Amino acid sequence: MNIKPISDHILIEPIKEEEKTKTGILLPDTAEKEPEQGRVVAVGPGKKDKKGNIIPLEVKVGDKVLFRSFDPHRFKADGKEYLIAKEEEILAIIE
């Protein structure tokens, strides 16, 4: 399936990292919080200003990003979980 975001939307594949306690105990999936990091898979062209000019997005395909776990819309396609969010919902690019 080919998904192409529109406007200032971004398609993200969440990154689930194993979570351990300070003593090294691995927490099961059921105890994990929602993922807050992901890899950008696709981006829209950008948001239009009042004059109709497109404002390009700051994030690009391949960027690792930090987002609030409750903002993006979640869905599954081809057996993988994806998120779609607006650029304003992205908190940071992780370098």
C-alpha positions as CSV (number, residue, x, y, z in Angstrom):
1,M,0.0,0.0,0.0
2,N,1.3,3.4,-0.9
3,I,0.3,6.2,1.5
4,K,1.0,9.8,0.5
5,P,0.2,12.4,3.2
6,I,-1.4,15.7,2.2
7,S,-0.8,19.2,3.5
8,D,1.3,19.3,6.6
9,H,0.7,15.7,7.6
10,I,3.5,13.2,8.4
11,L,3.4,9.4,8.2
12,I,5.5,7.9,11.1
13,E,6.5,4.3,11.8
14,P,6.7,4.0,15.6
15,I,9.8,2.8,17.2
16,K,9.2,0.5,20.2
17,E,12.2,0.3,22.4
18,E,12.6,-2.4,25.1
19,E,12.0,-0.9,28.5
20,K,14.1,-1.9,31.5
21,T,14.0,-1.0,35.1
22,K,17.1,0.4,36.8
23,T,17.9,-3.1,38.0
24,G,17.8,-4.5,34.5
25,I,14.4,-6.2,34.6
26,L,12.8,-6.2,31.1
27,L,9.2,-5.0,31.3
28,P,6.7,-7.0,29.2
29,D,4.8,-5.3,26.3
30,T,1.7,-4.9,28.4
31,A,3.6,-2.7,30.9
32,E,5.1,-0.4,28.2
33,K,3.9,3.1,27.5
34,E,2.8,4.1,24.0
35,P,5.9,4.7,21.8
36,E,7.0,8.3,21.8
37,Q,9.6,8.0,19.0
38,G,9.2,7.1,15.4
39,R,10.8,7.2,12.0
40,V,9.3,9.5,9.3
41,V,8.2,7.4,6.4
42,A,6.5,10.1,4.2
43,V,5.6,13.8,4.4
44,G,3.1,16.0,2.7
45,P,4.1,19.0,0.6
46,G,3.5,21.5,3.4
47,K,0.8,23.8,4.7
48,K,-0.4,26.8,2.6
49,D,-0.2,30.3,3.9
50,K,-3.0,32.9,3.3
51,K,-1.6,33.8,-0.1
52,G,-1.6,30.1,-1.2
53,N,2.2,29.7,-1.0
54,I,3.3,26.3,0.4
55,I,5.4,26.4,3.6
56,P,7.7,23.4,3.4
57,L,7.9,21.1,6.4
58,E,11.0,21.0,8.7
59,V,10.9,17.2,9.0
60,K,12.0,14.9,6.1
61,V,11.8,11.2,5.3
62,G,14.1,9.2,7.5
63,D,14.1,11.6,10.4
64,K,13.7,10.1,13.9
65,V,11.2,12.2,15.7
66,L,9.8,12.7,19.2
67,F,6.0,13.1,19.6
68,R,3.3,13.1,22.2
69,S,1.9,9.6,22.3
70,F,-1.7,10.7,22.5
71,D,-1.8,13.1,19.5
72,P,-1.3,11.0,16.3
73,H,-3.9,8.9,14.6
74,R,-2.9,5.2,14.6
75,F,-3.7,2.7,11.9
76,K,-2.4,-0.5,10.5
77,A,-1.5,-1.2,6.8
78,D,0.3,-4.2,5.4
79,G,0.6,-5.7,8.9
80,K,2.6,-2.7,10.3
81,E,1.5,0.0,12.7
82,Y,1.7,3.6,11.5
83,L,0.9,7.0,12.9
84,I,-0.2,10.1,11.0
85,A,0.3,13.5,12.6
86,K,0.5,17.1,11.7
87,E,3.9,18.8,11.9
88,E,2.8,20.8,14.9
89,E,2.4,17.6,16.9
90,I,6.0,16.7,16.4
91,L,8.0,17.9,19.4
92,A,11.6,17.4,18.1
93,I,13.9,15.7,15.6
94,I,16.3,13.3,17.3
95,E,19.8,13.6,15.9
